[in-house]
Amino acid sequence: MEQHKSYWEHDSLVDKIKKKYKELNQWDEEKAFKYIQDKLHEIEEKHKGVGTYGITWIEDHNKPLNKKHDEAMDKVNRSFKAKDMTLLYDGMVEFENVIDEIVESYAEAKKLSEKYEVDINSIYWDQELNAYVVKKE
């Protein structure tokens, strides 16, 4: 009778996990760009039809959120300098999360602008109040 190695054989399973982890984390610029491209497409599909004007709008209207966006982008940029796939994966997860926050935040500001019948560009994030406020110019 033929002996088959058990899937659960400790050394075999650990070796498979180590090999897969090494493959995933070994720096490969083409793989990195492909990952970014796929992730951006996934984010785009997720927010399709919502309107992502908020990404540029937050630059002047929600400084803390803009800072989070910049930090996520910086992490992605640093991953290329460090040739670190783990840093890239972390940076893209942070980037996706901040895009979700931006879309949500912009929608909140847009509702506020409609409620008070003001232009959305007159709405700013107030860090002390931890809320959007209307600033009349």
C-alpha positions, 0 to 999 in steps of 0.5 A, a space after each residue: 500500500 502506498 504511503 501518502 504524506 499527510 497534508 497536516 504533516 508539520 514540516 510540510 505545511 510549515 514549508 508551504 507557508 514559508 515558501 508562500 510568504 517568501 513569494 508574497 514578500 519578495 520585492 518585485 517591481 513589476 509585481 508591485 506595480 501590478 498590485 497597485 494597479 489592481 488595488 486602484 481598480 478595485 477601489 475605483 469599482 467600489 466607489 463607482 458612481 459615487 463621485 470622488 471629487 472629495 479627494 481633491 476637495 479635502 486638501 483645503 477643507 479637511 486637513 486631518 483627513 488630507 494628512 492621512 491621505 498623504 501619509 498613506 501615499 508616503 508609505 507606498 512611496 517608501 515601499 519602493 525606496 525600501 523595496 519592501 512588499 509588506 510596506 507596500 501592502 500596508 500602505 495600500 490598505 491605509 490608502 484604501 481606508 482613507 479613500 473610504 473615509 474621504 468619500 464618506 466625509 465628502 458625502 457628509 459635507 455635501 449633505 450639510 451644504 444642501 441642508 444649509 443651501 451653501 456652496 460645498 466650498 464654504 464647508 470646512 472641518 473644525 478640529 476643535 468641534 470634530 465636525 464640519 462647519 460653514 464658513 461665510 466669507 
